[in-house]
């Protein structure tokens, strides 16, 4: 028995990453020129933002309003290249909210990772295992939580890409239960394999699995993420497909930090998820279609053009044989790399026929795709699936804030800049406008100080406590007085 499935992602959404010298518009143009003559299916683009200024903000407006881009990605990792700081991320998220776009984030704590990488090298760990050891799961969870918090303050929808750990996924689940508009994406690699591969004695084997965030050395991670996909806590599955051959990975043969990050996944994604999810009873067929196809189509505003079989929708679908089997191998795959991270994996469930734009592009193992037959699809902003409720929340928020405004009588008293008075050594005035002259030095910055009493003594009701132990009158000379009868009496005897 065969099944017909609708798939929006007989459609590729690639990530444009500008160089340091490029503007966002220049990078967008470059990607379009590379792709338009070669693509075999429809495609769209995400744009990465690796620095922030007024020009970037202007480019974002042009990309959303004229070029059909509705998603922008920021990095919290890669501290020497792509990473942005929290204030920059907040401004980008706020701009996304203004434009009706979707903010995407690679969530890892880049600054701490950089220090842990140095620590691994000091300990003599230079191999691929150092990649995992310097990127602990807690740093992914911390950054995920921080990105979610920033998005909440910016009132921006957030899409967390390639979640690779249980604790990071828990952060997404927690806020979704509270109603925040956050979507979590699981990487097929985390569902089909794990981080034990980094400890393989074959350097090429271990290096082939290097990706960020790393695969976790916990075999329960994959099943746990599948459970969250099944209950809706996570929304989609993707691949972060970026392949390198062994000789390219060897750039980091003596330093794991230099190993190019990237793994395969596109060709085997559906079969791995079917085997791990549907065949184990964690997912039903409708959920399989949702997490591999239609959910992403809705989030990125391609639905119902993509992700649906109906009049007016694109003629993209595939025929699936749940009984078909195969063993994944780099020797038979169609990907441009000499290693497959799912090598030897026994799949149950395979595509038999793939139809793109109403034409058969793949049948019984034979590709019939024609280069240049695909086209760029513009993705518009303010998708109803996300922004309908966000716009309503914004209206209610403004009403609540206005209700909290307090009407007060204007202040009519004197205004004194305390900082300038201290720095300039100005004289203090008493509440009765009596000028108090003091020969003492002004108190150190941070002391809370009231004027002296009429007798010129310190006000004993005024606290001068500081954590440093300093007192405001430490610089004063103190007179020593001999006491004839100290408290408790004199001490003259021997004890």
C-alpha positions as CSV (number, residue, x, y, z in Angstrom):
1,X,0.0,0.0,0.0
2,X,1.3,3.4,-1.0
3,X,0.6,6.8,0.6
4,X,0.4,10.2,-1.1
5,X,1.9,12.9,1.0
6,X,1.9,16.7,0.5
7,X,5.2,18.3,1.1
8,X,5.9,22.0,1.1
9,X,9.6,21.4,1.3
10,X,9.9,19.9,-2.1
11,X,11.2,23.5,-1.6
12,X,14.5,24.7,-0.2
13,X,15.0,27.7,2.0
14,X,18.7,28.6,1.9
15,X,20.5,30.9,4.3
16,X,22.3,33.9,2.9
17,X,25.3,34.8,5.0
18,X,26.9,38.1,3.9
19,X,30.7,38.6,4.1
20,X,32.1,41.4,6.2
21,X,32.4,43.6,3.1
22,X,28.9,42.9,1.8
23,X,25.6,44.6,2.5
24,X,22.5,42.4,3.0
25,X,21.2,43.5,-0.5
26,X,24.5,42.6,-2.2
27,X,24.5,39.2,-0.6
28,X,20.9,38.6,-1.6
29,X,21.7,39.5,-5.2
30,X,24.7,37.1,-5.1
31,X,22.6,34.2,-3.9
32,X,20.0,34.8,-6.5
33,X,22.5,34.9,-9.3
34,X,24.0,31.6,-8.1
35,X,20.7,29.8,-7.7
36,X,18.3,30.9,-10.4
37,X,20.0,29.1,-13.3
38,X,20.6,25.9,-11.3
39,X,17.7,25.1,-9.0
40,X,15.6,22.0,-9.7
41,X,12.8,23.0,-7.4
42,X,11.3,26.2,-5.9
43,X,13.3,28.0,-3.2
44,X,13.3,30.9,-0.8
45,X,15.9,32.7,1.3
46,X,16.6,33.5,4.9
47,X,19.1,36.3,5.5
48,X,21.7,36.2,8.3
49,X,22.6,39.4,10.1
50,X,26.1,39.4,11.4
51,X,26.4,43.1,12.3
52,X,24.0,45.9,13.1
53,X,23.8,49.5,12.0
54,X,21.4,51.9,10.2
55,X,22.3,50.5,6.8
56,X,21.3,47.0,7.9
57,X,17.9,48.3,9.1
58,X,17.3,50.0,5.7
59,X,18.3,46.8,3.8
60,X,15.9,44.8,6.0
61,X,13.0,47.1,4.9
62,X,13.9,46.7,1.2
63,X,14.3,42.9,1.5
64,X,10.9,42.5,3.2
65,X,8.9,45.0,1.1
66,X,10.5,44.4,-2.3
67,X,12.5,41.1,-2.4
68,X,10.1,38.7,-0.7
69,X,12.2,37.9,2.4
70,X,10.4,37.4,5.7
71,X,13.0,35.9,8.0
72,X,16.3,37.0,9.5
73,X,18.7,34.9,11.4
74,X,21.1,36.0,14.2
75,X,24.0,34.1,15.8
76,X,24.7,33.9,19.5
77,X,27.7,31.7,18.7
78,X,30.9,32.1,16.7
79,X,32.3,35.0,18.8
80,X,35.0,36.0,16.3
81,X,32.8,36.1,13.2
82,X,29.0,36.1,13.3
83,X,28.1,36.6,16.9
84,X,25.9,39.6,18.0
85,X,25.5,41.0,21.5
86,X,22.2,41.2,23.3
87,X,21.5,44.8,22.6
88,X,22.0,44.3,18.9
89,X,19.8,41.2,18.9
90,X,17.1,43.2,20.7
91,X,17.2,45.9,18.0
92,X,17.1,43.4,15.2
93,X,14.2,41.6,16.8
94,X,12.4,44.9,17.3
95,X,12.9,45.7,13.6
96,X,11.6,42.2,12.7
97,X,8.5,43.0,14.7
98,X,8.0,46.3,13.0
99,X,8.3,44.8,9.5
100,X,6.2,41.7,10.3
101,X,9.2,39.3,9.8
102,X,10.3,36.3,11.7
103,X,13.4,36.3,13.9
104,X,15.6,33.2,13.8
105,X,18.4,32.4,16.2
106,X,21.3,30.1,16.5
107,X,21.4,29.8,20.3
108,X,24.8,29.1,22.0
109,X,26.8,31.2,24.4
110,X,29.7,32.1,22.1
111,X,31.8,34.0,24.6
112,X,31.9,31.2,27.2
113,X,32.5,28.6,24.4
114,X,35.6,30.5,23.3
115,X,37.0,30.3,26.8
116,X,36.2,26.6,27.1
117,X,37.9,25.9,23.7
118,X,41.1,27.4,25.1
119,X,40.8,25.2,28.2
120,X,40.4,22.1,26.0
121,X,43.6,23.0,24.1
122,X,45.5,23.6,27.3
123,X,44.5,20.1,28.4
124,X,45.9,18.7,25.1
125,X,42.5,17.9,23.5
126,X,42.8,18.8,19.9
127,X,40.5,16.2,18.2
128,X,36.8,16.4,17.3
129,X,35.8,15.4,20.9
130,X,37.0,18.9,21.9
131,X,34.2,20.4,19.9
132,X,31.6,18.6,22.1
133,X,33.4,19.1,25.4
134,X,33.7,22.9,24.8
135,X,30.0,23.3,24.0
136,X,28.1,21.8,26.9
137,X,24.4,21.4,26.8
138,X,23.8,24.1,29.4
139,X,25.3,26.8,27.2
140,X,22.8,25.9,24.5
141,X,19.9,26.0,27.0
142,X,21.1,29.3,28.5
143,X,21.4,31.0,25.1
144,X,18.0,29.6,24.1
145,X,16.4,31.1,27.2
146,X,18.2,34.4,26.7
147,X,17.0,34.6,23.0
148,X,13.4,33.8,24.1
149,X,13.6,36.5,26.8
150,X,14.9,39.1,24.3
151,X,12.2,38.2,21.8
152,X,9.5,38.5,24.5
153,X,10.7,42.0,25.4
154,X,10.8,43.0,21.7
155,X,7.3,41.3,21.2
156,X,8.7,39.5,18.2
157,X,8.0,35.9,17.0
158,X,11.0,33.7,17.4
159,X,12.2,30.6,15.5
160,X,15.0,28.6,17.3
161,X,16.9,26.7,14.7
162,X,18.5,23.2,15.0
163,X,17.7,22.5,18.7
164,X,20.2,19.7,19.6
165,X,19.6,19.1,23.3
166,X,16.8,18.2,25.8
167,X,17.3,21.2,28.0
168,X,17.2,23.7,25.2
169,X,14.0,22.1,23.9
170,X,12.6,22.3,27.4
171,X,13.0,26.1,27.3
172,X,10.9,26.3,24.2
173,X,8.3,24.0,25.6
174,X,8.0,26.0,28.8
175,X,7.3,29.4,27.1
176,X,5.0,27.9,24.5
177,X,2.8,26.5,27.3
178,X,2.6,30.2,28.5
179,X,1.5,31.4,25.1
180,X,4.7,33.0,23.8
181,X,5.0,32.8,20.0
182,X,8.2,30.7,19.7
183,X,8.8,27.8,17.3
184,X,11.5,25.1,17.9
185,X,13.2,23.3,15.0
186,X,14.9,19.9,15.6
187,X,17.7,18.8,13.4
188,X,17.3,15.3,11.8
189,X,20.9,14.5,12.8
190,X,19.9,14.8,16.5
191,X,17.0,12.3,15.8
192,X,19.1,9.8,13.8
193,X,22.5,9.7,15.6
194,X,24.2,11.1,18.7
195,X,27.4,12.7,20.0
196,X,29.2,9.4,20.8
197,X,30.5,9.7,17.2
198,X,32.9,12.4,18.3
199,X,34.9,9.8,20.4
200,X,35.4,7.5,17.4
201,X,39.1,6.6,17.1
202,X,38.9,7.4,13.3
203,X,39.6,11.1,13.0
204,X,37.7,11.4,9.7
205,X,34.7,9.7,11.1
206,X,34.6,11.9,14.2
207,X,35.2,15.1,12.3
208,X,32.5,14.3,9.8
209,X,29.9,14.8,12.6
210,X,31.2,18.2,13.7
211,X,28.2,20.6,13.6
212,X,27.1,23.4,15.9
213,X,25.4,23.0,18.3
214,X,27.0,19.6,18.6
215,X,25.3,16.3,18.7
216,X,24.8,15.4,22.3
217,X,26.5,12.3,23.9
218,X,23.1,11.1,25.2
219,X,21.2,8.3,23.3
220,X,17.9,9.4,24.9
221,X,18.1,12.9,23.2
222,X,16.6,11.7,19.9
223,X,13.6,10.0,21.4
224,X,13.0,12.9,23.8
225,X,13.0,15.4,20.9
226,X,10.6,13.2,18.9
227,X,8.2,13.2,21.9
228,X,8.2,17.0,21.9
229,X,7.6,17.0,18.1
230,X,4.7,14.7,18.7
231,X,3.0,16.9,21.4
232,X,3.6,20.2,19.5
233,X,6.3,21.6,21.8
234,X,8.7,21.6,18.8
235,X,7.2,22.5,15.5
236,X,9.5,21.5,12.6
237,X,12.4,19.3,11.5
238,X,15.2,20.5,9.2
239,X,18.7,19.5,8.3
240,X,21.1,22.5,8.4
241,X,22.5,20.7,5.3
242,X,26.1,21.9,4.7
243,X,28.5,19.2,3.5
244,X,32.3,19.0,3.4
245,X,34.6,16.2,2.3
246,X,37.2,14.7,4.6
247,X,40.0,16.6,3.1
248,X,38.2,19.9,3.8
249,X,37.4,18.8,7.3
250,X,41.1,18.1,7.7
251,X,41.7,21.9,8.0
252,X,41.2,21.2,11.7
253,X,43.4,18.1,12.0
254,X,45.5,19.7,14.8
255,X,42.9,22.0,16.2
256,X,39.2,21.1,16.5
257,X,38.2,24.8,16.3
258,X,39.3,24.9,12.7
259,X,37.1,21.9,11.5
260,X,34.5,23.2,9.1
261,X,31.0,22.9,10.7
262,X,28.5,21.0,8.6
263,X,26.8,17.7,8.0
264,X,24.5,16.1,5.4
265,X,20.8,15.5,5.9
266,X,18.5,16.6,3.1
267,X,18.4,13.4,1.1
268,X,17.7,11.1,4.1
269,X,15.6,13.4,6.3
270,X,12.2,11.9,5.6
271,X,13.3,8.3,5.8
272,X,15.1,8.8,9.1
273,X,12.2,10.6,10.7
274,X,9.7,8.0,9.4
275,X,11.8,5.2,10.8
276,X,12.5,6.8,14.2
277,X,9.1,8.4,14.5
278,X,6.3,6.6,12.7
279,X,7.7,3.1,12.9
280,X,8.2,3.5,16.7
281,X,4.7,4.8,17.2
282,X,5.8,8.2,18.4
283,X,4.3,10.0,15.4
284,X,1.2,9.3,13.3
285,X,1.1,9.9,9.6
286,X,-0.5,13.4,9.9
287,X,2.1,14.5,12.5
288,X,4.9,13.2,10.2
289,X,3.5,15.5,7.4
290,X,3.1,18.4,9.7
291,X,6.7,18.4,11.2
292,X,8.4,17.7,7.9
293,X,6.3,20.0,5.7
294,X,3.1,21.9,6.4
295,X,4.1,23.5,9.7
296,X,7.1,25.2,8.1
297,X,4.9,26.3,5.2
298,X,2.5,28.0,7.6
299,X,5.3,29.6,9.7
300,X,7.1,31.1,6.7
301,X,3.9,32.2,5.0
302,X,4.0,29.7,2.0
303,X,0.7,28.0,2.9
304,X,-1.5,27.2,1.0
305,X,0.7,27.7,-2.1
306,X,3.0,25.1,-0.5
307,X,2.1,22.5,2.0
308,X,-1.3,21.6,0.7
309,X,-2.8,19.6,-2.1
310,X,-5.7,21.7,-3.4
311,X,-6.9,23.7,-6.4
312,X,-4.6,26.7,-6.6
313,X,-1.7,25.1,-4.7
314,X,1.5,24.2,-6.4
315,X,1.6,20.6,-7.8
316,X,4.3,19.3,-5.4
317,X,3.8,16.0,-3.8
318,X,5.4,12.5,-3.4
319,X,4.2,9.0,-3.3
320,X,5.5,7.1,-0.2
321,X,6.0,3.4,0.3
322,X,6.0,2.6,4.0
323,X,7.1,-0.9,3.4
324,X,10.2,-0.1,1.3
325,X,13.6,-0.4,2.9
326,X,17.2,0.6,2.3
327,X,20.5,0.9,4.0
328,X,21.9,4.5,3.9
329,X,25.5,4.7,2.5
330,X,27.7,7.4,1.1
331,X,28.5,5.0,-1.8
332,X,24.9,5.3,-3.1
333,X,23.7,8.7,-1.9
334,X,23.4,11.7,-4.2
335,X,25.0,14.3,-1.9
336,X,28.3,16.0,-2.6
337,X,30.3,14.5,0.2
338,X,32.4,11.4,0.9
339,X,30.7,10.6,4.2
340,X,27.2,10.1,5.4
341,X,26.5,10.6,9.1
342,X,23.7,7.9,8.9
343,X,26.0,5.4,7.3
344,X,24.6,1.8,7.7
345,X,21.2,3.1,9.0
346,X,18.3,0.7,8.0
347,X,15.4,2.8,6.8
348,X,11.8,1.7,6.6
349,X,9.7,4.0,4.4
350,X,10.9,5.6,1.1
351,X,9.7,8.0,-1.5
352,X,8.8,6.2,-4.8
353,X,7.8,9.1,-6.9
354,X,8.4,12.8,-6.4
355,X,6.4,15.3,-8.3
356,X,7.6,19.0,-8.6
357,X,5.3,21.6,-10.2
358,X,3.2,18.8,-11.7
359,X,6.2,17.0,-13.3
360,X,7.9,13.8,-12.2
361,X,11.3,14.7,-10.8
362,X,12.2,11.4,-9.3
363,X,11.0,7.9,-9.9
364,X,12.3,4.5,-8.8
365,X,15.8,5.8,-7.9
366,X,16.2,7.9,-11.1
367,X,16.5,11.7,-11.0
368,X,14.7,13.5,-13.8
369,X,15.1,17.0,-12.6
370,X,16.0,19.8,-14.9
371,X,18.4,22.6,-13.8
372,X,16.8,26.0,-13.8
373,X,13.2,24.5,-13.7
374,X,12.7,25.9,-10.1
375,X,12.0,29.5,-9.3
376,X,12.4,31.9,-6.4
377,X,9.3,32.2,-4.2
378,X,8.7,35.4,-2.4
379,X,7.6,35.0,1.2
380,X,5.6,37.9,2.5
381,X,5.5,39.4,6.0
382,X,2.8,39.6,8.6
383,X,1.7,36.0,8.1
384,X,-1.7,35.4,9.8
385,X,-0.5,32.2,11.3
386,X,1.8,34.3,13.6
387,X,0.8,37.9,13.5
388,X,-2.9,37.7,13.8
389,X,-2.6,37.1,17.5
390,X,0.5,39.2,18.0
391,X,-1.3,42.3,16.5
392,X,-4.2,41.8,18.9
393,X,-1.9,41.4,21.8
394,X,-0.1,44.6,20.8
395,X,-3.5,46.5,20.9
396,X,-4.3,45.1,24.3
397,X,-0.8,45.9,25.6
398,X,-1.1,49.6,24.6
399,X,-4.4,49.8,26.4
400,X,-3.0,48.3,29.6
401,X,0.1,50.6,29.6
402,X,-2.1,53.7,29.0
403,X,-4.2,52.7,32.0
404,X,-1.1,52.6,34.2
405,X,-0.1,56.1,33.4
406,X,-0.2,58.4,36.5
407,X,-1.4,62.0,36.2
408,X,0.6,64.2,38.6
409,X,1.0,67.9,39.4
410,X,4.2,69.3,37.8
411,X,7.2,69.6,40.0
412,X,8.0,73.2,40.8
413,X,11.0,73.0,43.2
414,X,14.7,73.6,42.7
415,X,16.6,71.2,40.4
416,X,20.2,70.4,41.4
417,X,22.5,68.1,39.5
418,X,24.1,66.2,42.4
419,X,26.8,64.6,40.3
420,X,28.0,68.0,39.1
421,X,27.9,69.4,42.6
422,X,30.1,66.7,43.9
423,X,32.6,66.8,41.0
424,X,32.9,70.6,41.2
425,X,33.2,70.7,45.0
426,X,30.2,73.1,45.4
427,X,29.1,74.1,48.9
428,X,26.1,72.3,50.4
429,X,23.0,74.2,51.7
430,X,20.9,73.2,54.6
431,X,17.1,72.8,54.4
432,X,16.8,76.4,55.9
433,X,19.0,77.8,53.1
434,X,21.9,78.2,55.6
435,X,25.3,77.8,53.9
436,X,27.4,75.2,55.7
437,X,31.2,75.5,55.2
438,X,33.2,72.4,55.6
439,X,37.0,71.9,55.7
440,X,36.5,68.2,55.2
441,X,36.9,66.5,51.8
442,X,33.6,65.6,50.1
443,X,32.4,62.1,50.7
444,X,33.4,59.4,48.2
445,X,31.0,58.8,45.3
446,X,28.3,56.4,46.4
447,X,27.9,57.7,50.0
448,X,24.5,58.8,51.0
449,X,25.2,62.0,52.9
450,X,23.0,64.6,54.7
451,X,24.1,68.1,55.8
452,X,25.8,68.3,59.3
453,X,23.8,69.5,62.4
454,X,24.0,73.1,63.6
455,X,26.8,72.2,66.0
456,X,28.8,71.0,63.0
457,X,28.7,67.3,64.1
458,X,27.8,64.4,61.9
459,X,24.2,63.4,61.8
460,X,24.1,60.2,63.8
461,X,20.8,59.1,62.2
462,X,22.3,59.1,58.8
463,X,23.8,55.8,57.7
464,X,27.3,55.8,56.2
465,X,27.6,52.1,55.8
466,X,29.4,50.7,52.7
467,X,30.4,47.2,51.8
468,X,34.0,48.3,51.5
469,X,34.1,49.2,55.2
470,X,34.8,52.9,54.4
471,X,33.2,55.7,56.5
472,X,32.5,59.2,55.3
473,X,34.7,60.8,57.9
474,X,37.6,58.4,57.6
475,X,39.9,61.3,56.6
476,X,39.3,63.2,59.8
477,X,41.9,63.4,62.6
478,X,40.5,61.8,65.8
479,X,41.5,62.9,69.4
480,X,42.6,60.1,71.6
481,X,41.2,60.2,75.2
482,X,42.6,58.2,78.1
483,X,39.8,56.6,80.1
484,X,40.5,56.1,83.9
485,X,37.6,53.8,84.5
486,X,36.8,51.9,81.3
487,X,33.6,49.9,81.0
488,X,33.8,46.8,83.1
489,X,36.4,48.3,85.4
490,X,40.2,48.3,85.5
491,X,42.3,45.2,84.8
492,X,45.3,45.1,87.1
493,X,45.5,41.5,88.4
494,X,47.0,38.4,86.9
495,X,44.6,35.7,85.8
